[in-house]
Amino acid sequence: MLAAATAMINRTGLTVSLDHISFEDVIRAAGVSRSTAYRHWPYKELFFGDLVKQLAATAGPAIVDAEIRLIKRVLSEHLDWLQTPRRRHGLVLELIRQLALLDFQSILASPAWRTYLALHATFSGLAEGELRDQIQAALAQAEAARTAQIAQAWQLLAGMFGYRLRPELASGFDALATLLGATMRGLVITSLSTPDVAVHETVAAPFGAAGEDAWSLPAIGLAAIATAFLEPDPAVDVDVEWDEQRLADIGRALDTWRASGA
């Protein structure tokens, strides 16, 4: 029987359903009448289709405020690192080291993100048809919005600290954001079955870091991708003074980012 069931699943794929959610329980929780509910959704499958579409369109928690607080704290602790290209590189890596772990832990602990991951499994098990197409479109829109947010953040950070995309890659910040997001998601999924991924640390000074420190797997992965895409902009050291005015400009840019990402 195990072999037969395995063969059946391998033919169609293992699906995730909403069978644990009762339509009648939702009606009671919403405080609406059964007649009203069934007038809007004559069949519960129609309601669950709309529910999945709404979940897909609103998936993903905002963690911009926490990220900005971390950036400002790290900057305040290492203001002297802004003065030379080598130390700025160390500062960028320190930001990546801490931001990657913050994002990873936030995503791992977030019910919204677990729902987002489950939605992809639910979508893959749906039969071909209008509902599947609608959910795919909603997921694609949510993914595009998240990728755009990540791309905007990295473009902002690169500009603040005098970095540019490596010209030889002929790629934009959207490609960087796509790889960063996919790597983070893969690590989150892996850690669900392999908890050691969430706590693994290596004491090292990779990618030209300022000194040895504890590096998580998310930090190593994201730093490897970032350093492959970004390089110091040679024009910055000629045109930019790393003084109090520059620091104030960075603060204003972070506040603008918070306002746009809220």
N, C-alpha and C positions, 0 to 999 in steps of 0.2 A: 504493500500500500504506500509506503514512503517513496519507493521508486516510482510508482505510478503518479503520485501527487507531484513529485519533483519534475517528472516529464511534462505533466500538464502545465505547471507554472513556467517551466522553461519555454513552452510553446507560446504562452500568452503574456508572460511577465507577471510579477507579483505586484498587486495594486494596494493602494491605501484608500480606505473608504471613510464616509461620515456616518456609518451605521451606529456608532455609539452616541450620536446626537438624535434625540427624539423630537420630531416635529411638534408633537403635542406638548412636550416640556418647553419648547421655545415659545409656543403660543401662550402658555401660562406665565412664563418669565417676562414676556413682553407686555402682558396685561391687556391683550386684545381679545375680542370674541373669536370663537372658532369660525363663525360664519364670515367674519371679515377676513380672517386668514385664508380660508379656502376660496373666498371670492378672488383674492389676489393670486393665490397659488392653488389651483384646483387639484394638483398632484404635488405631493411632497418633493418629488424629484425636481420639479421646477424651482421650488424654494432653494433646495440644496445647490442647484446650478447657479442661482443668483448669489448664494452665499459664497461659493467658491470664487466666483468672479469678483466679489467685493473684497474677499481676503487677498486675492492676487493683486488687486489694484492698490491696496493699502499696506502691503507687507513691508516689514523692515523698520526697526526702531531708529530714531534720530539720536546720535551720540555726539553731535557737533559741540554742544556746550562743554561736555567733559573733555573733549579733545582740545578745545581752546584753552581751558583752564590748565591743562597739562603743558601745552606749548608755552604759555605765559610763565608758568612756574619754572620750567627748564630754562627759559631765557633769563629769568631773573637770577637763577643760580649760576649761569655761565655767561654773563655779559662780556667778560674779557675774551671769550672765544670768538667774538665777532671780528676781531681786529686783523687776523691773517687768514689767507685762503685755507691753509692746512687746519687751523683750529675751527674755522667755519665748517669745514668738512666733518670734523669731529662732532660739532654741534648738530649738524644735520643727521648724522648717524645716531647720536644720542636721542634725538627726537623720534627717529624711526624706531629705535629699540623700545622706547617707552610707549609710543603710540600704537605700535603693532600689538603689544601685549594688552593694552587697554581695550582696543577694538576686539581682539580675540576673546577676551574674558566677557566683554559686554554682549557679544553675539552668542557665545556659548550659553550664557545665563538668560537669554531673552526668549520668552515664549513666542513672541512675534516672529523671531527668526526661525525657531523650530517649525512653526506653522508654515513659513515661507518655503523651507526645505521640503516639508511634507507635501505641499501643494504641487511641487514638481513631480513627486511620485504619484499623487492623485491624478494629475493631468495625463501622465503617460499611460494610465490604465483606462482612460475614457475611450469609448468607441468613436470612430471617425464621424464627424457631424458638426452641426452648427455650434453646439455647446463647447465641444473641444476646441474649435477654432476661436470662439470668444474668450475662453480661458487662456489659450495660448497668447492671444493678443494682449490680454490684461497682464499676464506674466511678463511678456516682452516689454510692455510699457513701464512696468515697475522696475525691471532690470535696467532699462535704458535710463530711467531717472536716477537710479542708484549709481550707475556707472558715470553719468554726467556729474553727480555730486562729488564722487571720488576724484574725477578728472579735474574739476574746478579746485578742489582742495590741494591737489598736488601741483597744479599750475601756480596757485597762490604761493605755496611753500617754496617752490623752485624760484619764483621771482623774488621772494623776500630775501632769500639767502644767496642769490647770485648764481643760480644754476639754470641750465638750458637742456633741452633734449639733444641727444647726440645726433648730429646731422646725418651720419652714415646709416642710421636706422630708418630714416624716412618715415617715421611714425609720429603720431600725435599723442597727447595726454590721454585720449580715449583708449588707445591701445594699452598704455601703461595701466590705466584704471581697470581695464578688463582683466589683465593678467593678475593684478593685485587682488581684485575681488574673487577671481576663480581660485587663487592660491589660498586665500583666507577661508573661503567656503570649504575647500577640500580639507583643510586642516581641522575645521570645526566638525565636519562629517566624520573624519577619521577619529577624532578624539571621543566621539560618542561611543564607539566600540573599543577604543584603545585609550583609556584615560591618561596613560603616561604621556601622551602627546601634550596634554594641557599643562603638565608640571615639569616637563623636561627642560633643563637649562644647561648651557655650556658656558663656562668661564673662559672668555676669549676676547680678542680685539680684532674682529674681522673687518675687512673692507677699508682699512685705514682708520679705524676708530681711535679715539684719543688715548684710550687705555683699556686694560682688561676689565670686563664686567660680565654680569650674568646675562646671557642671551637666550631667549626663548626660541623655539622653532618658528613661530610666526614672525618674530623679529628677524631671524636669519633669512627666512624665505622672502619677506618683503624688502629687506635691505639688499638682497642679491638682485632682485628685479629692478629696484630703484637705481642702484648703481650701474646696472647694465643700460639703463635708459638715459640717465642724467649725468652731466659733467659740469664742472665750473665754467661759467660764462667768462671768457677772457676779457670782454669789454667792461665787466662790472668793476674790476679793480682799478680801471682807469677812470671811470666816470662816477663812481659812488664813494662817498665818504661814510665810513662806518662809525657815525657819531650819535649823539643823543637824538638828533633830528631823524636819523635813519631808524633808530629804535622806536621813536614815536610813530613813524610811518608804518612800521610793522604792527604796532598795537592797533592802529586805526584799520589796517587791512584785516586783522583778526576779528575786530568788532563788526566789520562789514560782512565777513564770512558768517559770523554768528547770526546776523540779521537775515541773511539770505538763506541760511540752512535751517532756521527755526521752523 
